[in-house]
Amino acid sequence: MSHIFIELYLDEDVDTLIATLIRARGFSATTAREEGQLRRTDREQVAFATQHGKAIVTHNRNHFLALSNEYYASGRDHCGIIIARRRSLYDIVNALVTILDHVTAEEFQNQLRYI
């Protein structure tokens, strides 16, 4: 991975305002809508994020936990999965910024974090 900072990709269940707020803080964030990836399966979302060197942010705990385990069991890499509990957008942004401020993209590879 060639980036120091984690780049975020928000799946379609995550409010797009979060990407705007993350970008306003100087970090990279894009959404499934912006990337033309609406209505893709969760597996396709992780593959897209990985192909583009981005960690995925989702609210879908069950499916993405299973996908993380599947990637681990098969020896495949992903760029990180962040499962966000549904709450205030600003609380989610603050939790994401904490990760972005303290963890490099390389360190975050294959990680699963709950916020």
N, CA and C atoms as an extended XYZ file, in Angstrom:
345
Properties=species:S:1:pos:R:3:atomname:S:1:resname:S:1:resid:I:1 pbc="F F F"
N         0.844       -1.166        0.000 N   MET     1
C         0.000        0.000        0.000 CA  MET     1
C         0.895        1.236        0.000 C   MET     1
N         0.601        2.188       -0.859 N   SER     2
C         1.494        3.325       -1.026 CA  SER     2
C         1.053        4.592       -0.306 C   SER     2
N        -0.070        4.571        0.361 N   HIS     3
C        -0.559        5.761        1.046 CA  HIS     3
C        -0.278        5.683        2.539 C   HIS     3
N         0.081        6.811        3.111 N   ILE     4
C         0.270        6.860        4.560 CA  ILE     4
C        -1.086        6.950        5.241 C   ILE     4
N        -1.957        7.826        4.729 N   PHE     5
C        -3.249        8.040        5.361 CA  PHE     5
C        -4.293        7.071        4.810 C   PHE     5
N        -5.144        6.604        5.693 N   ILE     6
C        -6.253        5.747        5.297 CA  ILE     6
C        -7.211        6.572        4.446 C   ILE     6
N        -7.633        6.003        3.336 N   GLU     7
C        -8.673        6.599        2.508 CA  GLU     7
C        -9.952        5.816        2.755 C   GLU     7
N       -11.048        6.518        2.946 N   LEU     8
C       -12.306        5.874        3.306 CA  LEU     8
C       -13.252        5.753        2.114 C   LEU     8
N       -13.983        4.662        2.116 N   TYR     9
C       -15.047        4.409        1.143 CA  TYR     9
C       -16.287        4.034        1.945 C   TYR     9
N       -17.337        4.842        1.853 N   LEU    10
C       -18.560        4.612        2.608 CA  LEU    10
C       -19.553        3.830        1.770 C   LEU    10
N       -20.033        2.704        2.300 N   ASP    11
C       -21.024        1.950        1.538 CA  ASP    11
C       -22.341        2.722        1.532 C   ASP    11
N       -23.314        2.228        0.783 N   GLU    12
C       -24.520        3.018        0.544 CA  GLU    12
C       -25.412        3.174        1.769 C   GLU    12
N       -25.171        2.423        2.838 N   ASP    13
C       -25.960        2.572        4.055 CA  ASP    13
C       -25.475        3.717        4.946 C   ASP    13
N       -24.298        4.237        4.657 N   VAL    14
C       -23.708        5.297        5.480 CA  VAL    14
C       -24.055        6.654        4.866 C   VAL    14
N       -24.503        7.568        5.693 N   ASP    15
C       -24.904        8.906        5.235 CA  ASP    15
C       -23.746        9.593        4.512 C   ASP    15
N       -24.015       10.115        3.326 N   THR    16
C       -22.966       10.743        2.514 CA  THR    16
C       -22.407       12.013        3.159 C   THR    16
N       -23.146       12.615        4.072 N   LEU    17
C       -22.636       13.797        4.775 CA  LEU    17
C       -21.361       13.462        5.552 C   LEU    17
N       -21.228       12.219        5.985 N   ILE    18
C       -20.014       11.808        6.701 CA  ILE    18
C       -18.793       11.995        5.814 C   ILE    18
N       -18.886       11.620        4.542 N   ALA    19
C       -17.749       11.806        3.623 CA  ALA    19
C       -17.418       13.288        3.491 C   ALA    19
N       -18.432       14.121        3.381 N   THR    20
C       -18.216       15.567        3.278 CA  THR    20
C       -17.509       16.101        4.514 C   THR    20
N       -17.938       15.668        5.682 N   LEU    21
C       -17.330       16.129        6.936 CA  LEU    21
C       -15.898       15.616        7.093 C   LEU    21
N       -15.641       14.405        6.639 N   ILE    22
C       -14.276       13.849        6.685 CA  ILE    22
C       -13.367       14.645        5.748 C   ILE    22
N       -13.846       14.928        4.545 N   ARG    23
C       -13.051       15.707        3.587 CA  ARG    23
C       -12.784       17.118        4.116 C   ARG    23
N       -13.738       17.693        4.821 N   ALA    24
C       -13.551       19.031        5.391 CA  ALA    24
C       -12.435       19.049        6.431 C   ALA    24
N       -12.110       17.882        6.966 N   ARG    25
C       -11.026       17.762        7.942 CA  ARG    25
C        -9.710       17.368        7.281 C   ARG    25
N        -9.698       17.338        5.956 N   GLY    26
C        -8.462       17.123        5.214 CA  GLY    26
C        -8.157       15.678        4.857 C   GLY    26
N        -9.085       14.792        5.080 N   PHE    27
C        -8.869       13.379        4.770 CA  PHE    27
C        -9.628       12.989        3.508 C   PHE    27
N        -9.282       11.847        2.947 N   SER    28
C        -9.910       11.348        1.732 CA  SER    28
C       -11.088       10.441        2.089 C   SER    28
N       -12.232       10.734        1.485 N   ALA    29
C       -13.416        9.899        1.677 CA  ALA    29
C       -14.285        9.990        0.434 C   ALA    29
N       -14.822        8.861        0.041 N   THR    30
C       -15.743        8.807       -1.084 CA  THR    30
C       -16.888        7.881       -0.710 C   THR    30
N       -17.924        7.898       -1.513 N   THR    31
C       -19.110        7.106       -1.199 CA  THR    31
C       -19.460        6.175       -2.355 C   THR    31
N       -20.264        5.179       -2.038 N   ALA    32
C       -20.746        4.266       -3.077 CA  ALA    32
C       -21.507        5.049       -4.144 C   ALA    32
N       -22.251        6.039       -3.743 N   ARG    33
C       -22.996        6.863       -4.713 CA  ARG    33
C       -22.036        7.598       -5.644 C   ARG    33
N       -21.028        8.230       -5.083 N   GLU    34
C       -20.057        8.977       -5.893 CA  GLU    34
C       -19.297        8.075       -6.854 C   GLU    34
N       -19.077        6.851       -6.450 N   GLU    35
C       -18.297        5.908       -7.256 CA  GLU    35
C       -19.162        5.063       -8.188 C   GLU    35
N       -20.467        5.311       -8.202 N   GLY    36
C       -21.354        4.536       -9.063 CA  GLY    36
C       -21.508        3.090       -8.636 C   GLY    36
N       -21.442        2.832       -7.332 N   GLN    37
C       -21.469        1.465       -6.809 CA  GLN    37
C       -22.733        1.147       -6.018 C   GLN    37
N       -23.809        1.898       -6.234 N   LEU    38
C       -25.052        1.609       -5.533 CA  LEU    38
C       -25.607        0.259       -5.967 C   LEU    38
N       -26.257       -0.400       -5.034 N   ARG    39
C       -26.922       -1.696       -5.250 CA  ARG    39
C       -25.950       -2.847       -5.531 C   ARG    39
N       -24.707       -2.670       -5.199 N   ARG    40
C       -23.740       -3.770       -5.308 CA  ARG    40
C       -23.844       -4.616       -4.042 C   ARG    40
N       -23.441       -5.859       -4.132 N   THR    41
C       -23.449       -6.716       -2.949 CA  THR    41
C       -22.358       -6.263       -1.982 C   THR    41
N       -22.459       -6.701       -0.750 N   ASP    42
C       -21.424       -6.373        0.237 CA  ASP    42
C       -20.066       -6.907       -0.212 C   ASP    42
N       -20.058       -8.090       -0.781 N   ARG    43
C       -18.813       -8.693       -1.287 CA  ARG    43
C       -18.215       -7.798       -2.382 C   ARG    43
N       -19.064       -7.301       -3.275 N   GLU    44
C       -18.596       -6.410       -4.334 CA  GLU    44
C       -18.092       -5.086       -3.760 C   GLU    44
N       -18.730       -4.612       -2.687 N   GLN    45
C       -18.300       -3.362       -2.057 CA  GLN    45
C       -16.895       -3.501       -1.468 C   GLN    45
N       -16.651       -4.602       -0.772 N   VAL    46
C       -15.315       -4.823       -0.195 CA  VAL    46
C       -14.281       -4.976       -1.309 C   VAL    46
N       -14.630       -5.699       -2.348 N   ALA    47
C       -13.699       -5.878       -3.468 CA  ALA    47
C       -13.386       -4.532       -4.125 C   ALA    47
N       -14.394       -3.698       -4.322 N   PHE    48
C       -14.176       -2.382       -4.918 CA  PHE    48
C       -13.263       -1.535       -4.033 C   PHE    48
N       -13.568       -1.479       -2.736 N   ALA    49
C       -12.748       -0.693       -1.811 CA  ALA    49
C       -11.303       -1.191       -1.830 C   ALA    49
N       -11.119       -2.487       -1.793 N   THR    50
C        -9.781       -3.068       -1.791 CA  THR    50
C        -9.046       -2.737       -3.083 C   THR    50
N        -9.712       -2.884       -4.194 N   GLN    51
C        -9.105       -2.600       -5.494 CA  GLN    51
C        -8.629       -1.148       -5.579 C   GLN    51
N        -9.325       -0.250       -4.889 N   HIS    52
C        -8.978        1.172       -4.936 CA  HIS    52
C        -8.198        1.644       -3.707 C   HIS    52
N        -7.750        0.698       -2.876 N   GLY    53
C        -6.898        1.032       -1.741 CA  GLY    53
C        -7.599        1.784       -0.637 C   GLY    53
N        -8.872        1.493       -0.413 N   LYS    54
C        -9.658        2.224        0.573 CA  LYS    54
C       -10.212        1.291        1.647 C   LYS    54
N       -10.298        1.808        2.849 N   ALA    55
C       -10.985        1.100        3.928 CA  ALA    55
C       -12.471        1.394        3.795 C   ALA    55
N       -13.296        0.396        4.030 N   ILE    56
C       -14.742        0.567        3.885 CA  ILE    56
C       -15.382        0.866        5.238 C   ILE    56
N       -16.352        1.774        5.206 N   VAL    57
C       -17.125        2.129        6.396 CA  VAL    57
C       -18.564        1.674        6.146 C   VAL    57
N       -19.138        0.970        7.106 N   THR    58
C       -20.476        0.412        6.960 CA  THR    58
C       -21.182        0.398        8.310 C   THR    58
N       -22.490        0.209        8.271 N   HIS    59
C       -23.274       -0.040        9.488 CA  HIS    59
C       -23.651       -1.524        9.583 C   HIS    59
N       -23.350       -2.284        8.562 N   ASN    60
C       -23.805       -3.658        8.425 CA  ASN    60
C       -22.830       -4.622        9.109 C   ASN    60
N       -22.999       -4.801       10.398 N   ARG    61
C       -22.073       -5.603       11.192 CA  ARG    61
C       -22.016       -7.064       10.747 C   ARG    61
N       -23.144       -7.719       10.642 N   ASN    62
C       -23.146       -9.164       10.391 CA  ASN    62
C       -22.485       -9.542        9.078 C   ASN    62
N       -22.870       -8.891        7.998 N   HIS    63
C       -22.313       -9.260        6.690 CA  HIS    63
C       -20.828       -8.932        6.580 C   HIS    63
N       -20.425       -7.784        7.105 N   PHE    64
C       -19.029       -7.386        6.950 CA  PHE    64
C       -18.106       -8.120        7.915 C   PHE    64
N       -18.603       -8.513        9.065 N   LEU    65
C       -17.820       -9.380        9.947 CA  LEU    65
C       -17.570      -10.711        9.245 C   LEU    65
N       -18.603      -11.264        8.619 N   ALA    66
C       -18.450      -12.527        7.887 CA  ALA    66
C       -17.472      -12.365        6.725 C   ALA    66
N       -17.554      -11.251        6.011 N   LEU    67
C       -16.625      -11.023        4.897 CA  LEU    67
C       -15.189      -10.880        5.395 C   LEU    67
N       -15.001      -10.190        6.510 N   SER    68
C       -13.660      -10.056        7.076 CA  SER    68
C       -13.098      -11.439        7.424 C   SER    68
N       -13.923      -12.270        8.035 N   ASN    69
C       -13.495      -13.627        8.374 CA  ASN    69
C       -13.189      -14.444        7.120 C   ASN    69
N       -13.998      -14.254        6.085 N   GLU    70
C       -13.778      -14.953        4.817 CA  GLU    70
C       -12.446      -14.531        4.187 C   GLU    70
N       -12.171      -13.239        4.184 N   TYR    71
C       -10.896      -12.758        3.643 CA  TYR    71
C        -9.732      -13.353        4.438 C   TYR    71
N        -9.848      -13.337        5.764 N   TYR    72
C        -8.787      -13.868        6.619 CA  TYR    72
C        -8.561      -15.358        6.339 C   TYR    72
N        -9.638      -16.128        6.304 N   ALA    73
C        -9.529      -17.578        6.116 CA  ALA    73
C        -8.926      -17.933        4.761 C   ALA    73
N        -9.185      -17.121        3.752 N   SER    74
C        -8.673      -17.427        2.419 CA  SER    74
C        -7.323      -16.772        2.129 C   SER    74
N        -6.794      -16.007        3.099 N   GLY    75
C        -5.492      -15.378        2.918 CA  GLY    75
C        -5.516      -14.155        2.021 C   GLY    75
N        -6.716      -13.633        1.735 N   ARG    76
C        -6.820      -12.421        0.907 CA  ARG    76
C        -6.729      -11.184        1.789 C   ARG    76
N        -6.221      -10.117        1.209 N   ASP    77
C        -6.083       -8.855        1.924 CA  ASP    77
C        -7.224       -7.905        1.584 C   ASP    77
N        -7.577       -7.080        2.540 N   HIS    78
C        -8.458       -5.944        2.311 CA  HIS    78
C        -7.813       -4.747        2.994 C   HIS    78
N        -8.325       -3.565        2.740 N   CYS    79
C        -7.698       -2.341        3.258 CA  CYS    79
C        -8.286       -1.872        4.578 C   CYS    79
N        -9.108       -2.693        5.174 N   GLY    80
C        -9.699       -2.370        6.462 CA  GLY    80
C       -11.202       -2.224        6.355 C   GLY    80
N       -11.868       -2.629        7.428 N   ILE    81
C       -13.323       -2.519        7.524 CA  ILE    81
C       -13.641       -1.824        8.845 C   ILE    81
N       -14.452       -0.783        8.752 N   ILE    82
C       -14.895       -0.064        9.943 CA  ILE    82
C       -16.405       -0.221       10.036 C   ILE    82
N       -16.855       -0.814       11.114 N   ILE    83
C       -18.283       -0.997       11.343 CA  ILE    83
C       -18.725        0.057       12.354 C   ILE    83
N       -19.572        0.963       11.881 N   ALA    84
C       -20.011        2.090       12.702 CA  ALA    84
C       -21.405        1.819       13.267 C   ALA    84
N       -21.510        1.934       14.573 N   ARG    85
C       -22.817        1.859       15.221 CA  ARG    85
C       -23.615        3.088       14.812 C   ARG    85
N       -24.896        2.911       14.541 N   ARG    86
C       -25.740        4.044       14.142 CA  ARG    86
C       -25.937        4.980       15.323 C   ARG    86
N       -25.520        6.215       15.104 N   ARG    87
C       -25.668        7.272       16.105 CA  ARG    87
C       -25.446        8.604       15.406 C   ARG    87
N       -25.243        9.652       16.138 N   SER    88
C       -25.045       10.977       15.558 CA  SER    88
C       -23.934       10.943       14.507 C   SER    88
N       -24.185       11.613       13.377 N   LEU    89
C       -23.170       11.688       12.327 CA  LEU    89
C       -21.870       12.277       12.848 C   LEU    89
N       -21.987       13.271       13.705 N   TYR    90
C       -20.790       13.920       14.242 CA  TYR    90
C       -20.022       12.986       15.171 C   TYR    90
N       -20.711       12.136       15.899 N   ASP    91
C       -20.024       11.134       16.725 CA  ASP    91
C       -19.265       10.137       15.839 C   ASP    91
N       -19.886        9.730       14.742 N   ILE    92
C       -19.224        8.813       13.816 CA  ILE    92
C       -18.003        9.483       13.201 C   ILE    92
N       -18.162       10.728       12.765 N   VAL    93
C       -17.031       11.459       12.161 CA  VAL    93
C       -15.892       11.588       13.160 C   VAL    93
N       -16.195       11.943       14.392 N   ASN    94
C       -15.141       12.079       15.406 CA  ASN    94
C       -14.417       10.755       15.641 C   ASN    94
N       -15.153        9.657       15.657 N   ALA    95
C       -14.520        8.348       15.840 CA  ALA    95
C       -13.643        7.999       14.632 C   ALA    95
N       -14.122        8.308       13.433 N   LEU    96
C       -13.322        8.055       12.233 CA  LEU    96
C       -12.057        8.903       12.219 C   LEU    96
N       -12.177       10.167       12.580 N   VAL    97
C       -11.009       11.055       12.594 CA  VAL    97
C        -9.977       10.566       13.605 C   VAL    97
N       -10.426       10.032       14.714 N   THR    98
C        -9.490        9.477       15.697 CA  THR    98
C        -8.661        8.360       15.065 C   THR    98
N        -9.313        7.484       14.314 N   ILE    99
C        -8.583        6.417       13.619 CA  ILE    99
C        -7.644        7.028       12.577 C   ILE    99
N        -8.158        7.937       11.775 N   LEU   100
C        -7.356        8.538       10.702 CA  LEU   100
C        -6.140        9.287       11.239 C   LEU   100
N        -6.272        9.868       12.418 N   ASP   101
C        -5.165       10.606       13.034 CA  ASP   101
C        -4.094        9.702       13.643 C   ASP   101
N        -4.447        8.442       13.932 N   HIS   102
C        -3.536        7.604       14.705 CA  HIS   102
C        -3.074        6.318       14.033 C   HIS   102
N        -3.671        5.955       12.916 N   VAL   103
C        -3.347        4.681       12.287 CA  VAL   103
C        -3.009        4.937       10.815 C   VAL   103
N        -1.921        4.359       10.340 N   THR   104
C        -1.572        4.505        8.918 CA  THR   104
C        -2.363        3.497        8.087 C   THR   104
N        -2.401        3.745        6.787 N   ALA   105
C        -3.079        2.820        5.878 CA  ALA   105
C        -2.441        1.436        5.948 C   ALA   105
N        -1.137        1.397        6.037 N   GLU   106
C        -0.447        0.104        6.128 CA  GLU   106
C        -0.823       -0.638        7.409 C   GLU   106
N        -0.872        0.070        8.525 N   GLU   107
C        -1.247       -0.557        9.791 CA  GLU   107
C        -2.693       -1.040        9.780 C   GLU   107
N        -3.537       -0.370        9.005 N   PHE   108
C        -4.962       -0.674        9.007 CA  PHE   108
C        -5.325       -1.831        8.070 C   PHE   108
N        -4.406       -2.233        7.227 N   GLN   109
C        -4.677       -3.320        6.293 CA  GLN   109
C        -5.131       -4.558        7.062 C   GLN   109
N        -6.218       -5.153        6.589 N   ASN   110
C        -6.815       -6.380        7.156 CA  ASN   110
C        -7.403       -6.193        8.552 C   ASN   110
N        -7.525       -4.966        9.010 N   GLN   111
C        -8.101       -4.707       10.328 CA  GLN   111
C        -9.623       -4.590       10.237 C   GLN   111
N       -10.284       -4.957       11.315 N   LEU   112
C       -11.716       -4.765       11.472 CA  LEU   112
C       -11.882       -3.976       12.760 C   LEU   112
N       -12.518       -2.820       12.659 N   ARG   113
C       -12.712       -1.977       13.847 CA  ARG   113
C       -14.174       -1.631       13.989 C   ARG   113
N       -14.608       -1.585       15.231 N   TYR   114
C       -15.967       -1.141       15.562 CA  TYR   114
C       -15.883        0.255       16.147 C   TYR   114
N       -16.740        1.134       15.673 N   ILE   115
C       -16.789        2.479       16.280 CA  ILE   115
C       -18.231        2.798       16.660 C   ILE   115
